Amino acid sequence: MTTSLEEIETQAKKLSPKERGELIHRLILSLEGDTEESPEAIAKAWDEEIARRVTDMETGRTQWIPADEVFKEVDAIIAERAR
C-alpha cells in the first residue's frame, strides 16, 4: 500500500502543534543524516556556545562591528570579484 504525500500531509495536520513541531524536527534530522549526538546533546552544545559568545561580548573579549560596516566590506569584496 502506497501512501501519497497528500495523505501524509492530511494526517500530519491532525496532530497538535507540539506534535507537528516534533515531526518537523525529526524530518529535518532525517535529511541531515545520522549523527553521533542526540538532538538534546546538540541543542545543549549550541546553548553553551551561545552563552560563551555572549560572555565574550559582554566582557570585551570580542570586538563588536556594526552591521553596516560588515555589509560595506562584503559589498566591496563582491564588487571586486565581479570585475
C-alpha positions in Angstrom: 0.0 0.0 0.0 1.4 3.3 -1.1 0.6 6.4 0.9 0.6 9.7 -1.0 2.2 12.9 0.1 -1.3 14.5 0.3 -2.5 11.7 2.7 0.5 12.1 4.9 0.0 15.9 5.0 -3.7 15.4 5.9 -2.7 13.1 8.7 0.1 15.4 9.9 -2.3 18.4 10.1 -4.4 16.4 12.6 -1.6 16.5 15.0 -1.3 19.0 17.8 1.1 22.0 17.1 3.6 20.4 19.5 3.4 17.0 17.7 3.8 18.7 14.3 6.8 20.6 15.6 8.4 17.3 16.7 7.6 15.7 13.4 9.2 18.6 11.5 12.2 18.3 13.7 12.5 14.6 13.1 12.1 15.0 9.3 14.8 17.7 9.2 17.2 15.5 11.2 16.5 12.7 8.7 17.6 14.9 5.9 20.9 15.7 7.7 21.8 12.1 8.0 22.8 10.2 11.1 24.7 12.0 13.8 26.6 10.6 16.7 24.9 13.1 19.0 21.3 13.2 20.2 19.2 16.2 19.4 19.3 17.1 23.0 23.1 17.0 23.1 23.3 19.1 20.0 20.9 21.7 21.5 22.9 21.7 24.7 26.1 22.3 22.8 24.5 25.2 20.9 23.2 26.7 24.2 26.7 26.5 25.7 28.3 28.1 22.5 25.8 30.9 22.6 26.4 31.5 26.3 30.2 31.6 25.6 29.8 34.1 22.8 27.5 36.4 24.8 30.0 36.3 27.7 32.9 37.1 25.3 30.9 40.1 24.0 29.9 41.3 27.5 33.5 41.1 28.9 35.0 42.8 25.9 37.0 39.7 24.6 35.4 40.2 21.2 35.2 43.3 19.1 31.7 44.4 18.0 31.5 45.5 14.4 28.3 47.4 13.3 26.3 45.5 10.7 26.5 48.4 8.2 30.3 48.2 8.3 30.2 44.4 7.7 27.9 44.8 4.8 30.0 47.5 3.2 33.0 45.2 3.4 31.1 42.3 1.9 29.7 44.6 -0.9 33.3 45.7 -1.6 34.6 42.1 -1.8 31.7 41.1 -4.1 32.3 44.2 -6.3 36.0 43.4 -6.6 35.4 39.8 -7.5 32.8 40.8 -10.1 35.4 42.9 -12.0 
